[in-house]
């Protein structure tokens, strides 16, 4: 491993947790500080000296907290990095597995796709909240008990081996730009068909103009769907700015995916998506309940996959 690679990985782990406007300046400052400190030691092996310097600087999560001015106080600055890493692991790995198993078990027991979807939603919300709450309480109690005993709360010693591999940034902008364009298109089409009523009730563009989607959705269910799409659009733009994923963006992405996918899957499962007047003249014989249920499951699976991808990318 080259000397510059180690420094770049450390600097990247620090600056990705800072406001975008500060990253370039602080990144250059850190690189200069590390290089000057290594040079001042006049070691025969510069790579060994660099490793010593970075090890002495400590966990980059804690180092970044010095610049943000936000104390890592709920859990404590020593246990906070371990808390965040374990929380990300639980939400990105354990929760999806348990949710998938619960959905499959419910589907095998009842054979009802709707009940299986409901079981999956319930598992995500309840188990996810329990994981966050229990882990937070445990770490907070451990931190305070150790402080009461007079022993400083120390997490496992951080080493250079904990540095993740460099994140791939070359294609992030393109992927997220396409994602932002896709979400913007979906929002625009949804609003346009509501305002323009582009479909003729006789199926040939004449007669009464109607919407493709059910107008009743605008009395309630369409709003969380549009809000979720707007949030995902904003997150795509944010990832273009920061050139990748962060833990905060991954958490916000989880919320956005839930806001969009859960009501949209409900709409599909209850066959509430299309305007009944549109269905009378459109060729929709293939849209059986099984098809709607299958689409609902696909929406939930894609949403869960996007959540897992976000957390895994943030950890790289």
C-alpha positions in Angstrom: 0.0 0.0 0.0 1.4 3.4 -1.0 1.9 6.2 1.5 -0.4 8.5 -0.4 -3.1 5.9 -0.5 -3.1 5.6 3.3 -3.3 9.4 3.8 -6.0 9.8 1.2 -8.1 7.1 2.8 -7.8 8.8 6.2 -8.5 12.2 4.8 -11.5 10.9 2.9 -13.0 9.3 6.0 -12.7 12.7 7.8 -13.9 15.1 5.2 -16.9 13.0 4.0 -18.5 13.8 7.4 -18.0 17.5 7.1 -20.2 20.2 5.4 -19.5 20.2 1.6 -18.2 23.8 1.7 -15.5 22.9 4.1 -14.2 19.6 2.6 -11.7 20.9 0.1 -10.0 23.3 2.5 -9.9 20.9 5.5 -8.8 18.1 3.2 -5.8 20.1 2.0 -5.0 21.2 5.6 -5.1 17.6 6.8 -2.8 16.4 4.0 -0.3 19.2 4.8 -0.4 18.5 8.5 0.2 14.7 8.0 3.0 15.3 5.5 4.7 17.9 7.7 4.4 15.6 10.8 5.9 12.7 8.9 8.7 14.8 7.5 9.5 16.2 11.0 10.2 12.8 12.4 13.0 12.2 9.9 12.4 8.5 9.9 14.3 6.2 7.7 11.1 4.6 6.6 8.5 7.3 5.7 5.7 4.8 5.3 6.2 3.5 8.8 6.3 7.1 10.1 3.1 7.8 8.2 1.3 4.8 9.8 2.4 6.0 13.2 1.1 9.5 12.6 -2.2 8.3 11.4 -2.6 5.9 14.3 -1.9 8.7 16.8 -4.5 10.9 15.1 -7.0 8.2 15.9 -10.4 7.3 14.5 -11.4 9.6 11.7 -15.0 9.7 12.9 -13.8 11.3 16.2 -11.3 13.5 14.3 -14.1 14.9 12.1 -16.1 15.8 15.2 -13.5 18.4 16.1 -14.3 20.4 13.0 -18.1 20.1 13.0 -18.4 21.4 16.6 -21.1 18.8 17.2 -20.3 16.8 20.4 -20.7 13.1 20.2 -22.3 13.2 23.5 -25.4 11.0 23.6 -23.3 7.9 23.6 -19.9 9.5 24.2 -17.0 10.3 21.9 -15.2 7.0 22.6 -18.1 4.6 22.0 -19.9 6.6 19.3 -17.9 5.3 16.3 -18.6 1.7 17.4 -22.3 2.5 18.0 -22.7 3.9 14.5 -20.9 1.0 12.8 -23.0 -1.6 14.7 -26.2 0.3 13.9 -25.4 0.5 10.2 -24.6 -3.2 10.2 -27.9 -4.1 11.9 -30.0 -1.9 9.6 -28.3 -2.9 6.4 -27.8 -6.6 7.0 -29.8 -8.1 9.8 -33.1 -6.2 9.3 -33.5 -7.0 5.6 -32.8 -10.7 6.3 -35.3 -10.9 9.1 -37.9 -9.0 7.1 -37.5 -11.3 4.1 -37.9 -14.4 6.2 -41.0 -13.0 7.9 -42.6 -12.2 4.5 -41.8 -15.7 3.2 -43.1 -17.4 6.3 -46.4 -15.4 6.2 -46.8 -16.1 2.5 -46.2 -19.8 3.1 -48.7 -19.9 6.0 -51.6 -17.8 4.5 -50.9 -17.7 0.8 -52.1 -14.1 0.9 -49.7 -11.7 -0.8 -51.4 -8.7 0.8 -50.9 -10.2 4.3 -47.3 -10.9 3.5 -46.7 -7.4 2.4 -48.3 -6.1 5.6 -46.1 -8.4 7.6 -43.0 -7.1 5.9 -44.0 -3.5 6.5 -44.8 -4.2 10.2 -41.4 -6.0 10.6 -39.4 -3.1 9.0 -41.1 -0.5 11.2 -41.3 -2.3 14.5 -38.0 -4.2 14.4 -36.1 -1.3 12.9 -37.3 1.0 15.7 -36.5 -1.6 18.3 -33.0 -2.1 17.0 -32.3 1.6 17.1 -33.8 2.1 20.6 -32.2 -1.0 22.2 -28.8 -0.3 20.8 -28.9 3.3 21.8 -30.0 2.5 25.4 -27.3 -0.2 25.8 -24.5 2.0 24.6 -25.7 5.0 26.6 -25.8 2.8 29.8 -22.4 1.3 29.2 -20.9 4.7 28.7 -22.4 6.1 31.9 -21.6 3.1 34.0 -18.0 3.1 33.0 -17.8 6.8 33.6 -19.3 6.4 37.1 -16.7 3.8 37.9 -14.0 6.4 37.1 -12.8 4.5 34.1 -12.7 6.4 30.8 -15.1 4.9 28.3 -12.9 3.5 25.6 -14.0 1.7 22.5 -11.9 -0.9 20.8 -8.5 0.5 19.9 -8.7 2.0 16.4 -6.1 0.9 13.9 -5.2 1.6 10.3 -6.8 -1.7 9.4 -10.2 -0.2 10.1 -9.8 2.3 7.3 -12.2 1.3 4.4 -11.0 1.0 0.9 -11.2 4.1 -1.2 -14.7 4.9 -2.5 -15.4 4.7 -6.2 -16.4 8.2 -7.2 -15.9 8.3 -11.0 -19.4 7.1 -11.9 -21.4 8.3 -9.0 -22.3 11.6 -10.7 -23.6 10.0 -13.8 -25.7 7.4 -11.9 -27.2 9.9 -9.6 -27.8 12.4 -12.4 -29.8 9.7 -14.2 -31.6 8.9 -11.0 -32.5 12.5 -10.4 -33.8 12.8 -14.0 -35.9 9.7 -13.5 -37.5 10.9 -10.3 -38.2 14.3 -11.8 -39.8 12.6 -14.8 -42.1 10.5 -12.7 -43.2 13.6 -10.6 -43.8 15.6 -13.8 -45.8 12.9 -15.5 -47.9 12.3 -12.4 -48.8 16.0 -12.1 -49.2 16.4 -15.9 -51.7 13.6 -16.3 -53.7 15.0 -13.5 -53.8 18.5 -15.0 -53.9 17.7 -18.7 -56.2 14.6 -18.5 -54.6 13.3 -21.7 -56.7 10.2 -22.3 -60.0 10.2 -24.3 -62.7 8.1 -22.7 -63.5 6.5 -26.0 -59.9 5.3 -26.3 -59.1 7.4 -29.4 -58.3 10.7 -27.9 -61.8 12.1 -28.3 -64.8 12.3 -26.0 -64.4 13.0 -22.3 -60.8 13.6 -21.3 -59.8 11.6 -18.2 -56.8 11.0 -16.1 -54.8 7.8 -16.3 -54.4 7.5 -12.6 -57.3 7.4 -10.2 -58.3 11.0 -9.3 -59.3 9.8 -5.8 -55.5 9.4 -5.1 -55.2 13.2 -4.9 -57.4 13.2 -1.8 -54.7 11.4 0.1 -52.5 8.5 -1.1 -50.7 10.3 -3.9 -49.1 12.9 -1.6 -46.7 10.6 0.3 -45.8 9.0 -3.0 -44.9 12.4 -4.5 -43.1 13.4 -1.3 -41.0 10.2 -1.4 -40.1 10.8 -5.0 -39.2 14.4 -4.2 -37.0 13.3 -1.3 -35.2 10.8 -3.5 -34.7 13.5 -6.1 -33.2 15.7 -3.5 -31.0 12.9 -2.2 -29.7 12.1 -5.7 -28.7 15.8 -6.1 -27.0 15.7 -2.7 -25.0 12.6 -3.6 -23.8 14.4 -6.8 -22.6 17.3 -4.5 -20.8 15.0 -2.0 -19.7 12.5 -4.7 -21.0 9.5 -2.9 -22.9 8.1 0.0 -22.6 9.0 3.7 -24.3 7.4 6.7 -26.6 10.4 7.0 -27.7 10.2 3.4 -28.2 6.4 3.8 -30.5 7.0 6.8 -32.4 9.8 4.9 -32.7 7.4 1.9 -34.3 4.8 4.1 -36.9 7.3 5.2 -37.5 8.4 1.6 -37.8 4.9 0.3 -40.3 4.0 3.1 -42.4 7.1 2.4 -42.6 6.2 -1.3 -42.7 2.4 -1.4 -45.1 1.6 1.5 -48.1 3.7 0.3 -47.3 2.9 -3.4 -47.3 -0.9 -2.6 -50.6 -0.3 -0.7 -52.1 1.4 -3.7 -51.1 -1.4 -6.0 -52.3 -4.2 -3.6 -55.7 -2.6 -3.4 -55.9 -1.9 -7.1 -56.3 1.8 -6.6 -53.7 3.1 -9.1 -55.6 3.5 -12.3 -58.7 5.6 -13.1 -61.8 3.3 -13.4 -62.9 5.3 -16.5 -59.5 4.7 -18.1 -59.7 1.0 -17.4 -63.1 0.7 -19.1 -61.6 1.5 -22.5 -57.9 0.5 -22.1 -56.7 -3.0 -22.8 -56.2 -4.1 -19.1 -57.3 -7.7 -19.1 -53.9 -8.7 -17.9 -54.1 -6.6 -14.8 -55.3 -9.3 -12.4 -55.1 -9.2 -8.7 -52.0 -11.4 -8.9 -50.3 -8.9 -11.2 -51.0 -6.0 -8.8 -49.8 -8.1 -5.8 -46.7 -9.0 -7.7 -46.0 -5.4 -8.6 -46.5 -4.4 -4.9 -43.9 -7.0 -3.8 -41.5 -5.8 -6.5 -41.8 -2.2 -5.3 -41.0 -3.2 -1.7 -38.1 -5.4 -2.8 -36.6 -2.6 -4.9 -37.0 -0.2 -2.0 -35.3 -2.5 0.4 -32.5 -3.1 -2.1 -32.0 0.6 -2.5 -31.8 0.9 1.3 -29.2 -1.9 1.6 -27.2 -0.4 -1.3 -27.1 3.0 0.4 -25.8 1.7 3.7 -23.2 -0.6 2.1 -21.9 2.2 -0.1 -21.7 4.5 2.9 -19.6 1.9 4.7 -17.1 1.6 1.8 
